[in-house]
Amino acid sequence: MSASVTGEALGAIFILAGAIMAVISAIGIIRLPDVYTRSHAGTKSATLAVLLTLTGTFFYFWLTDQYVSIRLILGIVFVFLTAPVAGHLIARAAYRSKVPLTDTSVEDELKDVLEQKDYHDPSKSAGDEEKEEGR
């Protein structure tokens, strides 16, 4: 088996897996009940879908044409770093804008943290709180 055939097979497997993950992501975005779970489906599985597709393309060109594409590597790194951060920031903005959780949500761990007495007071630092507790 030559490197060309191996590259085509490996590339096809990765690209097919990426396409399947993209379909799963689209179904998740449509079916999930609130913005937080939709954000999870949109960022986690869509990021994996794009990464699998770009990796399959990278392997195809690398093993068939002996061409290492820096653009594909940069695309993989860029998507891997930016998509989860963007999803986190969108969910955080939705939470701070008081978008309600679905009725089936069991626990809201962030609510207790944000409702702490001195959480929004910038004049108090973490060191001041530790000094007060030590007295």
C-alpha positions as CSV (number, residue, x, y, z in Angstrom):
1,M,0.0,0.0,0.0
2,S,1.5,3.3,-1.0
3,A,1.6,6.5,0.9
4,S,-0.9,8.0,-1.6
5,V,-3.5,5.4,-0.9
6,T,-2.9,5.6,2.8
7,G,-3.2,9.4,2.7
8,E,-6.5,9.2,0.8
9,A,-7.9,6.6,3.2
10,L,-6.8,8.4,6.4
11,G,-8.0,11.7,5.1
12,A,-11.4,10.3,4.1
13,I,-11.9,8.7,7.5
14,F,-11.1,12.0,9.3
15,I,-13.2,14.1,7.0
16,L,-16.1,11.6,7.3
17,A,-15.8,11.6,11.1
18,G,-15.8,15.5,11.0
19,A,-19.0,15.4,8.9
20,I,-20.7,13.1,11.3
21,M,-19.7,15.3,14.2
22,A,-21.1,18.4,12.3
23,V,-24.4,16.7,11.9
24,I,-24.5,15.7,15.6
25,S,-23.7,19.3,16.5
26,A,-26.5,20.6,14.3
27,I,-29.0,18.2,15.8
28,G,-27.8,19.3,19.3
29,I,-28.3,22.9,18.5
30,I,-31.8,22.3,17.2
31,R,-33.0,19.9,19.9
32,L,-31.4,21.2,23.2
33,P,-33.7,23.3,25.4
34,D,-31.8,26.5,26.4
35,V,-29.0,28.7,25.3
36,Y,-26.4,27.1,27.7
37,T,-26.8,23.6,26.4
38,R,-27.0,24.8,22.8
39,S,-23.8,26.7,23.3
40,H,-22.2,23.5,24.6
41,A,-23.3,21.6,21.5
42,G,-22.3,24.4,19.2
43,T,-18.8,24.8,20.6
44,K,-17.7,21.4,21.7
45,S,-18.9,19.2,18.9
46,A,-18.6,21.8,16.1
47,T,-15.0,22.5,17.2
48,L,-14.3,18.7,17.1
49,A,-16.0,18.5,13.6
50,V,-13.8,21.3,12.2
51,L,-10.7,19.9,13.8
52,L,-11.3,16.5,12.3
53,T,-12.0,17.9,8.9
54,L,-8.9,20.0,8.9
55,T,-6.8,17.2,10.2
56,G,-8.1,14.9,7.5
57,T,-7.3,17.5,4.9
58,F,-3.8,17.9,6.4
59,F,-3.1,14.2,6.4
60,Y,-4.4,13.9,2.8
61,F,-2.1,16.5,1.4
62,W,0.8,15.4,3.6
63,L,0.7,11.7,2.6
64,T,-0.4,12.1,-1.0
65,D,1.5,15.2,-2.2
66,Q,4.2,15.4,0.5
67,Y,3.0,18.9,1.1
68,V,2.8,20.2,4.7
69,S,0.3,23.1,4.8
70,I,1.1,25.7,7.5
71,R,-2.3,27.3,6.8
72,L,-4.1,24.1,7.9
73,I,-1.9,23.8,11.0
74,L,-2.7,27.4,11.9
75,G,-6.4,26.8,11.2
76,I,-6.4,23.9,13.5
77,V,-4.7,25.8,16.3
78,F,-6.9,28.9,15.8
79,V,-10.1,27.0,15.9
80,F,-8.9,24.9,18.9
81,L,-8.1,28.0,20.9
82,T,-10.9,30.4,19.9
83,A,-14.1,28.4,19.5
84,P,-14.3,27.1,23.1
85,V,-13.4,30.6,24.5
86,A,-16.1,32.2,22.3
87,G,-18.7,29.7,23.5
88,H,-17.8,30.3,27.1
89,L,-18.1,34.1,26.7
90,I,-21.4,33.8,25.0
91,A,-22.8,31.6,27.8
92,R,-21.4,33.9,30.4
93,A,-23.0,36.9,28.7
94,A,-26.3,35.1,28.5
95,Y,-26.1,34.2,32.2
96,R,-25.2,37.8,33.3
97,S,-28.1,39.0,31.1
98,K,-30.4,36.8,33.2
99,V,-31.4,34.4,30.4
100,P,-33.2,31.7,32.3
101,L,-32.1,28.1,32.6
102,T,-34.4,25.4,31.4
103,D,-36.9,24.0,33.9
104,T,-35.1,20.7,33.9
105,S,-31.8,22.2,35.2
106,V,-31.1,20.7,38.6
107,E,-28.5,23.1,40.0
108,D,-27.2,26.6,39.4
109,E,-23.7,26.7,41.1
110,L,-22.8,30.2,39.8
111,K,-25.8,31.9,41.4
112,D,-24.4,31.5,44.9
113,V,-21.0,32.9,43.9
114,L,-22.5,35.9,42.2
115,E,-24.8,36.7,45.1
116,Q,-22.0,36.8,47.7
117,K,-21.9,40.0,49.7
118,D,-18.6,41.4,48.5
119,Y,-18.4,39.8,45.1
120,H,-19.0,42.9,43.1
121,D,-17.1,45.3,45.4
122,P,-13.8,46.1,43.6
123,S,-12.4,47.8,46.7
124,K,-12.1,44.5,48.5
125,S,-9.4,42.1,47.3
126,A,-8.9,38.4,48.1
127,G,-6.1,39.4,50.5
128,D,-8.3,41.7,52.5
129,E,-10.9,38.9,53.0
130,E,-8.2,36.5,54.2
131,K,-6.9,39.1,56.7
132,E,-10.4,39.6,58.1
133,E,-11.0,35.9,58.5
134,G,-7.7,35.5,60.4
135,R,-8.6,38.0,63.1
